[in-house]
Structure formats: C-alpha cells, structure tokens
Amino acid sequence: MTTRLHTTRASYDRVAADYADLLRDELDRKPLDMAMLAAFAERVSAGGGGAVADLGCGPGRVTVHLERLGLDAFGIDLSPGMVEVARRAYPRLRFEVGTMTALDLPDAGLAGALAWYSTVHTPIGELPVLFAEFHRVLAPGGHLLIAFKAGDEQVRLEHAYGHDVDLDVHRFPPERVAGLLRAAGLTEVARLVREADPHEATPQAFVLARRTGDPLAPATAR
C-alpha cells in the first residue's frame, strides 16, 4: 500500500464516528444529488439488476440509500474504522475493507458501481488506474456513477470533522473525467454540475457512465 493510501486510511479511521454523525442526513438536503442516485438505480434496475458496489462507502449512508432504491448494494472502504461504523449502523448489509486500486471482486461481476466522492484523494494522473479497475468489475452494460468536486486544483486538508487529518483533496474538470472514463471503456450517459451549497467551497459534479467496450491504449493525464 502506498504512503498516500496509508495516510488516507489513518485519517478516516480517526474521524469515522464523527464523520458518520455529521453527514448522516446530508442527502436529505441535496435533491439534485438524490436525483442522480435515483437515475443510477433506475438504469441498473432496467438492465436486469444485480450486485452493486459502493466503492469508498465510508459509514454506509449512501449504500443503504441504494438499498432503499431497490438495489442489491454492498460497500467497500479503505478504512477499517469506517467499515466498522457501517456494519454497526446497517447490520443487514455487507461491508468489506478494500482498495479501489485492486478490488477483491471477479471480472464483470457487478451490475453497477458507485464512487461517491471516493476519488477525491486520488491525483488526476492516477484516475486511469481506478477507472480501469471499475471497467474490469462491471459487467458489459453495467453502470458507474461518480461524484466529485468540480475544479482544477489540489487543497490540503489538515483538520476535519473535529480531528487532525493528513489529506489532499483534488478537484477535477468534469470534461477531463468524462474523457478518462471514455478511455477506460466507460461511455458517458449523463452529466450534472451543480452550484456549491452553503457548506461547500466548489461546484459539485456527477457523471453517469456505462461499460460499452474495451479500454483504449493506457490513458495519461497531462
């Protein structure tokens, strides 16, 4: 595991309980975010359904939302602390520790995958590795929904959720993300960029994509 993954995991282990308490009802205040999750769920269900992985699930608040939308959802997170919180809160759902760079999932086994702000600590030059892994685990025709902070900069975060942390937060241009998804064999279906709410510093972006083909030659972000 890289140093960045180690520090990210340690930071989220530290904040897990307070993070869960602070964000438990956050989706209720964000109708556009919920609309994108609903569109994702409708696409997965229309394709026949199947297993859906919430990649970087944190305390499971979005995983359980997907279940309530009728999906067979489970969660994977880098942080054992987050997974422990999720298991306590939603014991009927499955949560596992894992990394998005090397998912312990079979090829083409998922009807859907969600990356809900879980790529924000990954530099844009490393996104192709994640997107290739998302492509690998999605069945042909399977859907991916990715949510991220729109922009083109890196922000250092040293205190969050009442704790000291060691995190870099990356903001991505939506067009660049869509292009990297295409290069990974994931075709854009829909995109939404909404303005920042009062508690956010930047617009928020959502891209819904579908596995349609094989990846192109390895992509790089210049």
C-alpha positions as CSV (number, residue, x, y, z in Angstrom):
1,M,0.0,0.0,0.0
2,T,1.3,3.4,-0.9
3,T,2.1,6.2,1.6
4,R,-0.9,8.1,0.3
5,L,-3.3,5.2,0.9
6,H,-1.8,4.6,4.4
7,T,-2.3,8.3,5.4
8,T,-5.8,8.4,3.9
9,R,-6.8,5.2,5.7
10,A,-5.4,6.5,9.0
11,S,-7.2,9.9,8.7
12,Y,-10.6,8.2,8.0
13,D,-10.1,5.7,10.8
14,R,-9.6,8.7,13.1
15,V,-12.7,10.6,12.0
16,A,-15.1,7.7,11.3
17,A,-17.6,8.1,14.1
18,D,-17.9,11.9,13.9
19,Y,-18.0,11.8,10.1
20,A,-21.0,9.4,10.3
21,D,-22.8,11.6,12.8
22,L,-22.2,14.8,10.9
23,L,-23.2,13.5,7.5
24,R,-25.9,11.0,8.4
25,D,-28.8,13.1,6.9
26,E,-26.8,15.1,4.3
27,L,-28.6,13.6,1.3
28,D,-31.9,14.9,2.6
29,R,-30.7,18.4,1.9
30,K,-29.5,17.7,-1.7
31,P,-32.3,16.9,-4.1
32,L,-30.1,17.0,-7.2
33,D,-27.6,14.5,-5.7
34,M,-30.5,12.2,-4.9
35,A,-31.8,12.6,-8.4
36,M,-28.6,11.3,-9.8
37,L,-28.6,8.4,-7.4
38,A,-32.2,7.6,-8.5
39,A,-31.2,7.8,-12.2
40,F,-28.3,5.4,-11.5
41,A,-30.7,3.0,-9.7
42,E,-33.2,3.1,-12.5
43,R,-30.6,2.3,-15.1
44,V,-29.2,-0.6,-13.1
45,S,-32.7,-2.0,-12.5
46,A,-33.7,-1.5,-16.1
47,G,-30.7,-3.6,-17.1
48,G,-31.9,-6.5,-15.1
49,G,-30.3,-5.6,-11.7
50,G,-27.6,-7.4,-9.9
51,A,-24.9,-6.7,-7.4
52,V,-23.9,-3.0,-6.9
53,A,-20.7,-1.9,-5.1
54,D,-20.5,1.3,-3.2
55,L,-16.7,1.9,-3.7
56,G,-15.4,4.0,-0.9
57,C,-18.6,3.6,1.1
58,G,-17.5,5.3,4.3
59,P,-20.0,4.8,7.0
60,G,-22.6,3.2,4.6
61,R,-25.0,6.1,4.5
62,V,-25.2,6.0,0.6
63,T,-25.0,2.2,0.5
64,V,-28.2,2.0,2.5
65,H,-29.8,4.7,0.3
66,L,-29.1,2.5,-2.7
67,E,-30.7,-0.4,-1.0
68,R,-33.8,1.7,-0.3
69,L,-33.9,2.4,-4.1
70,G,-34.2,-1.3,-4.7
71,L,-30.6,-2.2,-5.4
72,D,-28.6,-5.2,-4.2
73,A,-25.9,-2.9,-2.7
74,F,-22.8,-3.6,-0.6
75,G,-19.9,-1.4,0.5
76,I,-16.1,-1.5,0.2
77,D,-13.9,1.1,2.0
78,L,-10.2,1.6,2.6
79,S,-10.8,2.5,6.2
80,P,-11.4,-0.4,8.7
81,G,-12.8,2.3,11.1
82,M,-15.4,3.3,8.5
83,V,-16.4,-0.3,7.8
84,E,-16.8,-0.9,11.5
85,V,-19.2,2.1,11.8
86,A,-21.1,0.9,8.7
87,R,-21.5,-2.6,10.0
88,R,-22.9,-1.4,13.3
89,A,-25.3,1.1,11.6
90,Y,-26.6,-1.3,8.9
91,P,-26.0,-4.9,10.0
92,R,-28.2,-6.3,7.3
93,L,-25.8,-5.0,4.6
94,R,-22.4,-6.3,3.7
95,F,-19.3,-4.1,4.1
96,E,-15.7,-5.1,3.5
97,V,-12.3,-3.4,3.7
98,G,-10.6,-3.0,0.4
99,T,-8.9,-0.6,-2.0
100,M,-10.3,0.7,-5.3
101,T,-6.9,0.2,-7.0
102,A,-7.2,-3.6,-6.6
103,L,-10.7,-4.7,-5.8
104,D,-11.2,-8.2,-4.5
105,L,-14.1,-8.7,-7.0
106,P,-14.4,-11.0,-10.0
107,D,-14.3,-9.7,-13.6
108,A,-17.6,-8.5,-14.9
109,G,-19.5,-9.3,-11.7
110,L,-21.2,-6.0,-11.0
111,A,-24.4,-4.6,-12.5
112,G,-23.4,-1.2,-11.0
113,A,-20.6,0.7,-9.2
114,L,-20.8,3.9,-7.3
115,A,-17.8,6.1,-6.5
116,W,-19.5,8.8,-4.3
117,Y,-16.7,11.4,-3.7
118,S,-14.3,8.4,-3.1
119,T,-11.9,9.5,-5.8
120,V,-11.2,13.0,-4.3
121,H,-7.9,11.9,-2.6
122,T,-6.6,10.5,-5.9
123,P,-4.4,12.7,-8.2
124,I,-6.0,13.1,-11.6
125,G,-3.0,11.3,-13.2
126,E,-3.9,8.2,-11.2
127,L,-7.6,8.1,-12.1
128,P,-7.0,5.9,-15.2
129,V,-5.9,3.1,-12.8
130,L,-9.2,3.4,-10.9
131,F,-11.3,3.6,-14.0
132,A,-9.6,0.5,-15.5
133,E,-10.5,-1.3,-12.3
134,F,-14.1,-0.1,-12.4
135,H,-14.3,-1.3,-16.0
136,R,-12.9,-4.7,-15.0
137,V,-15.5,-5.4,-12.3
138,L,-18.5,-4.1,-14.2
139,A,-20.5,-6.4,-16.5
140,P,-21.0,-5.3,-20.1
141,G,-23.7,-2.7,-20.0
142,G,-23.2,-2.1,-16.2
143,H,-23.4,1.4,-14.9
144,L,-21.0,3.6,-12.9
145,L,-21.9,6.8,-11.1
146,I,-19.1,9.0,-10.0
147,A,-19.5,12.1,-7.8
148,F,-16.6,14.6,-7.3
149,K,-15.7,18.2,-6.6
150,A,-15.5,20.3,-9.8
151,G,-12.5,22.4,-10.4
152,D,-8.8,22.0,-11.3
153,E,-6.8,22.3,-8.1
154,Q,-5.5,20.4,-5.0
155,V,-6.4,21.5,-1.5
156,R,-4.5,20.5,1.6
157,L,-6.7,19.3,4.5
158,E,-5.2,19.1,8.0
159,H,-8.3,19.4,10.2
160,A,-11.8,18.0,9.5
161,Y,-14.7,16.5,11.4
162,G,-13.2,17.6,14.7
163,H,-9.9,15.8,14.2
164,D,-6.4,16.3,12.7
165,V,-6.1,14.7,9.3
166,D,-3.5,14.3,6.6
167,L,-5.4,14.5,3.3
168,D,-5.0,16.1,-0.1
169,V,-8.4,16.9,-1.8
170,H,-8.4,17.0,-5.6
171,R,-10.9,18.8,-7.7
172,F,-11.4,17.6,-11.3
173,P,-12.6,19.3,-14.5
174,P,-15.8,17.3,-15.5
175,E,-14.8,17.1,-19.1
176,R,-11.5,15.6,-18.2
177,V,-13.2,13.0,-16.0
178,A,-15.6,12.1,-18.9
179,G,-12.6,11.7,-21.2
180,L,-10.7,9.4,-18.9
181,L,-13.9,7.3,-18.5
182,R,-14.2,7.0,-22.3
183,A,-10.6,5.9,-22.5
184,A,-11.4,3.2,-19.9
185,G,-14.3,1.9,-22.0
186,L,-17.0,3.7,-20.0
187,T,-19.3,5.8,-22.1
188,E,-20.9,8.9,-20.6
189,V,-24.7,8.6,-20.2
190,A,-25.4,11.8,-18.3
191,R,-23.6,14.6,-16.5
192,L,-24.7,17.1,-13.9
193,V,-22.7,20.0,-12.5
194,R,-24.5,21.9,-9.7
195,E,-23.6,25.0,-7.8
196,A,-22.0,24.8,-4.4
197,D,-24.4,24.7,-1.5
198,P,-23.7,26.9,1.6
199,H,-21.4,24.3,3.2
200,E,-19.3,23.6,0.0
201,A,-16.4,25.5,-1.5
202,T,-16.8,24.5,-5.1
203,P,-19.4,23.2,-7.6
204,Q,-20.1,19.5,-7.5
205,A,-20.1,17.2,-10.5
206,F,-21.7,13.8,-11.3
207,V,-21.1,11.6,-14.3
208,L,-23.2,8.5,-15.1
209,A,-21.4,6.1,-17.4
210,R,-22.0,2.7,-18.9
211,R,-19.5,-0.1,-19.7
212,T,-19.7,-0.3,-23.5
213,G,-16.3,-1.5,-24.8
214,D,-12.7,-2.4,-24.1
215,P,-10.3,0.3,-22.7
216,L,-8.2,2.2,-25.2
217,A,-4.5,2.4,-25.0
218,P,-3.3,3.4,-21.5
219,A,-4.5,6.9,-20.8
220,T,-2.5,9.5,-19.0
221,A,-3.5,12.9,-17.7
222,R,-1.2,15.7,-18.8
